[in-house]
């Protein structure tokens, strides 16, 4: 290949306030969550997944979902909240979100562990939720977990993913996220699945939700770009990931993805310096380093290697 | 783009014993260096840059260059050593390396800081060294620093890189490394420069030497693969980088690159589990975590997320 084509603009949806904070060992206080969302909005992030309307028994860190939505809904960005069921949708509507993210896994094993029912049952429930949310005038994102690999099933066939997606598309879904939930995707795989799905459903916007567990989030994002993907989930600070993998990094970090995209001349609307102010809020509270390269670099030194010793190559 | 082509096989040259160890705050004892090289060789790394024949005043960590070369030269891999000048070449020859890496920067500012002379002066000296090394029957790699960006000059024009490379090619160089010395390269840039150079010099093997400073080493490697690059420098444990950037990660980690390549079905000849044994040697000695995602993951837990809480997506 002698030439590559990149899009002019790409959307980053920051899912940090939801996917990043839900697995932290302590709860970010509500006032600081609101500050974080404000910082992201001020940096130019146009879409933010601010919380999840899951029962607080399951995600105590996000027990303040209503408060966060209400305090941030007039800031000028498009707010999304994850909703796992009808009760969550009702709560989200009452709180006044702009959109909802509906999530299920494409494998029974992961869906059972995560949502306590079969993938088939989740599919039927989410199709109903999709219709209700659309009727209520909400934007709707469908997020499909473990499409690139599952901790229970191992490899996941593209056919299995296609089957689920066909059902959602037939029911009217036009924005579907492909989630590398456990960070096992490989660039050629991301490219192939993205290209296959985009060719199959040309009127659907496919999004990528990548994790940096194996350091491949940006490689996978680049592969997705080459396939034509123009929307990516990412989390400020690289927070998130699996609570059973304490050393593994989490979501693709917004600041790393933004650095790569804007560095390549792709407009995201996001100011990197301002974005790092959001990361600073998290770092102060967290008490341990954030997971992003951009944060490490920004805090390590302000200038690039003025005088290396030895022979760098 | 609906289809991508990847090579069947790719070479990883582990430069960890040289580029990784030279900037560590303490010296890895010679016996452990030899063990490290042995571990890399046993893992299937066919080419290893084992040391640098630079004056010990500049790189005290590698003051044992002769000992390392002599103790490892019959292990069955191809050994390289960096040589900065005629004296270094003579030492390398006497010690019995298989090949040498000749290094210079394509910008005056970085070359001056690093090698204490102009780029033009280094070029003339290296052309002489190249001829001498080739006459002596050594394999020769030319490594060009800061081709994707310089801490002093900022952006580096492809034309400036081409000019230097043309001189080396005219003098017989057939293996030329493009080094992202400070980790500022972007995937589209890596692709473009690699493709341009490969089209210009079809009989030259271009190699990529990437740093993970901004988390883009694997994205850049993937971009290089798409351009047709089939040889990559990497360092076990992700060691290396700039001594003035304590929080920044170093070289592209061999174990992360190997995971990506083999995961995509590309043969490297390197066994990942055995490679991590080399990383374990370093980790024990270093007393602080290695920089690679594969190492973090391997040491954090042995199974992937058996039962995540909440709603991962």
Boltz contact constraints between the chains, C-beta under 6 A:
constraints:
  - contact:
      token1: [A, 1]
      token2: [B, 226]
      max_distance: 6.0
  - contact:
      token1: [A, 2]
      token2: [B, 195]
      max_distance: 6.0
  - contact:
      token1: [A, 4]
      token2: [B, 191]
      max_distance: 6.0
  - contact:
      token1: [A, 22]
      token2: [B, 310]
      max_distance: 6.0
  - contact:
      token1: [A, 54]
      token2: [B, 311]
      max_distance: 6.0
  - contact:
      token1: [A, 59]
      token2: [B, 310]
      max_distance: 6.0
  - contact:
      token1: [A, 82]
      token2: [B, 311]
      max_distance: 6.0
  - contact:
      token1: [A, 84]
      token2: [B, 311]
      max_distance: 6.0
  - contact:
      token1: [A, 103]
      token2: [B, 311]
      max_distance: 6.0
  - contact:
      token1: [A, 103]
      token2: [B, 313]
      max_distance: 6.0
  - contact:
      token1: [A, 113]
      token2: [B, 307]
      max_distance: 6.0
  - contact:
      token1: [A, 143]
      token2: [B, 313]
      max_distance: 6.0
  - contact:
      token1: [A, 145]
      token2: [B, 312]
      max_distance: 6.0
  - contact:
      token1: [A, 145]
      token2: [B, 313]
      max_distance: 6.0
  - contact:
      token1: [A, 151]
      token2: [B, 304]
      max_distance: 6.0
  - contact:
      token1: [A, 151]
      token2: [B, 305]
      max_distance: 6.0
  - contact:
      token1: [A, 179]
      token2: [B, 313]
      max_distance: 6.0
  - contact:
      token1: [A, 181]
      token2: [B, 312]
      max_distance: 6.0
  - contact:
      token1: [A, 182]
      token2: [B, 304]
      max_distance: 6.0
  - contact:
      token1: [A, 182]
      token2: [B, 305]
      max_distance: 6.0
  - contact:
      token1: [A, 186]
      token2: [B, 263]
      max_distance: 6.0
  - contact:
      token1: [A, 186]
      token2: [B, 264]
      max_distance: 6.0
  - contact:
      token1: [A, 187]
      token2: [B, 222]
      max_distance: 6.0
  - contact:
      token1: [A, 188]
      token2: [B, 264]
      max_distance: 6.0
  - contact:
      token1: [A, 191]
      token2: [B, 4]
      max_distance: 6.0
  - contact:
      token1: [A, 195]
      token2: [B, 2]
      max_distance: 6.0
  - contact:
      token1: [A, 209]
      token2: [B, 313]
      max_distance: 6.0
  - contact:
      token1: [A, 214]
      token2: [B, 293]
      max_distance: 6.0
  - contact:
      token1: [A, 215]
      token2: [B, 218]
      max_distance: 6.0
  - contact:
      token1: [A, 215]
      token2: [B, 256]
      max_distance: 6.0
  - contact:
      token1: [A, 215]
      token2: [B, 293]
      max_distance: 6.0
  - contact:
      token1: [A, 216]
      token2: [B, 218]
      max_distance: 6.0
  - contact:
      token1: [A, 216]
      token2: [B, 260]
      max_distance: 6.0
  - contact:
      token1: [A, 218]
      token2: [B, 215]
      max_distance: 6.0
  - contact:
      token1: [A, 218]
      token2: [B, 216]
      max_distance: 6.0
  - contact:
      token1: [A, 218]
      token2: [B, 219]
      max_distance: 6.0
  - contact:
      token1: [A, 219]
      token2: [B, 218]
      max_distance: 6.0
  - contact:
      token1: [A, 219]
      token2: [B, 219]
      max_distance: 6.0
  - contact:
      token1: [A, 219]
      token2: [B, 222]
      max_distance: 6.0
  - contact:
      token1: [A, 222]
      token2: [B, 187]
      max_distance: 6.0
  - contact:
      token1: [A, 222]
      token2: [B, 219]
      max_distance: 6.0
  - contact:
      token1: [A, 226]
      token2: [B, 1]
      max_distance: 6.0
  - contact:
      token1: [A, 242]
      token2: [B, 305]
      max_distance: 6.0
  - contact:
      token1: [A, 242]
      token2: [B, 308]
      max_distance: 6.0
  - contact:
      token1: [A, 244]
      token2: [B, 305]
      max_distance: 6.0
  - contact:
      token1: [A, 245]
      token2: [B, 300]
      max_distance: 6.0
  - contact:
      token1: [A, 245]
      token2: [B, 301]
      max_distance: 6.0
  - contact:
      token1: [A, 246]
      token2: [B, 300]
      max_distance: 6.0
  - contact:
      token1: [A, 247]
      token2: [B, 296]
      max_distance: 6.0
  - contact:
      token1: [A, 247]
      token2: [B, 299]
      max_distance: 6.0
  - contact:
      token1: [A, 247]
      token2: [B, 300]
      max_distance: 6.0
  - contact:
      token1: [A, 248]
      token2: [B, 297]
      max_distance: 6.0
  - contact:
      token1: [A, 248]
      token2: [B, 300]
      max_distance: 6.0
  - contact:
      token1: [A, 256]
      token2: [B, 215]
      max_distance: 6.0
  - contact:
      token1: [A, 259]
      token2: [B, 214]
      max_distance: 6.0
  - contact:
      token1: [A, 260]
      token2: [B, 216]
      max_distance: 6.0
  - contact:
      token1: [A, 263]
      token2: [B, 186]
      max_distance: 6.0
  - contact:
      token1: [A, 264]
      token2: [B, 186]
      max_distance: 6.0
  - contact:
      token1: [A, 264]
      token2: [B, 188]
      max_distance: 6.0
  - contact:
      token1: [A, 293]
      token2: [B, 214]
      max_distance: 6.0
  - contact:
      token1: [A, 293]
      token2: [B, 215]
      max_distance: 6.0
  - contact:
      token1: [A, 296]
      token2: [B, 247]
      max_distance: 6.0
  - contact:
      token1: [A, 297]
      token2: [B, 248]
      max_distance: 6.0
  - contact:
      token1: [A, 299]
      token2: [B, 247]
      max_distance: 6.0
  - contact:
      token1: [A, 300]
      token2: [B, 245]
      max_distance: 6.0
  - contact:
      token1: [A, 300]
      token2: [B, 246]
      max_distance: 6.0
  - contact:
      token1: [A, 300]
      token2: [B, 247]
      max_distance: 6.0
  - contact:
      token1: [A, 300]
      token2: [B, 248]
      max_distance: 6.0
  - contact:
      token1: [A, 301]
      token2: [B, 245]
      max_distance: 6.0
  - contact:
      token1: [A, 304]
      token2: [B, 151]
      max_distance: 6.0
  - contact:
      token1: [A, 304]
      token2: [B, 182]
      max_distance: 6.0
  - contact:
      token1: [A, 305]
      token2: [B, 151]
      max_distance: 6.0
  - contact:
      token1: [A, 305]
      token2: [B, 182]
      max_distance: 6.0
  - contact:
      token1: [A, 305]
      token2: [B, 242]
      max_distance: 6.0
  - contact:
      token1: [A, 305]
      token2: [B, 244]
      max_distance: 6.0
  - contact:
      token1: [A, 307]
      token2: [B, 113]
      max_distance: 6.0
  - contact:
      token1: [A, 308]
      token2: [B, 242]
      max_distance: 6.0
  - contact:
      token1: [A, 310]
      token2: [B, 22]
      max_distance: 6.0
  - contact:
      token1: [A, 310]
      token2: [B, 59]
      max_distance: 6.0
  - contact:
      token1: [A, 311]
      token2: [B, 54]
      max_distance: 6.0
  - contact:
      token1: [A, 311]
      token2: [B, 82]
      max_distance: 6.0
  - contact:
      token1: [A, 311]
      token2: [B, 84]
      max_distance: 6.0
  - contact:
      token1: [A, 311]
      token2: [B, 103]
      max_distance: 6.0
  - contact:
      token1: [A, 312]
      token2: [B, 181]
      max_distance: 6.0
  - contact:
      token1: [A, 313]
      token2: [B, 103]
      max_distance: 6.0
  - contact:
      token1: [A, 313]
      token2: [B, 143]
      max_distance: 6.0
  - contact:
      token1: [A, 313]
      token2: [B, 145]
      max_distance: 6.0
  - contact:
      token1: [A, 313]
      token2: [B, 179]
      max_distance: 6.0
  - contact:
      token1: [A, 313]
      token2: [B, 209]
      max_distance: 6.0
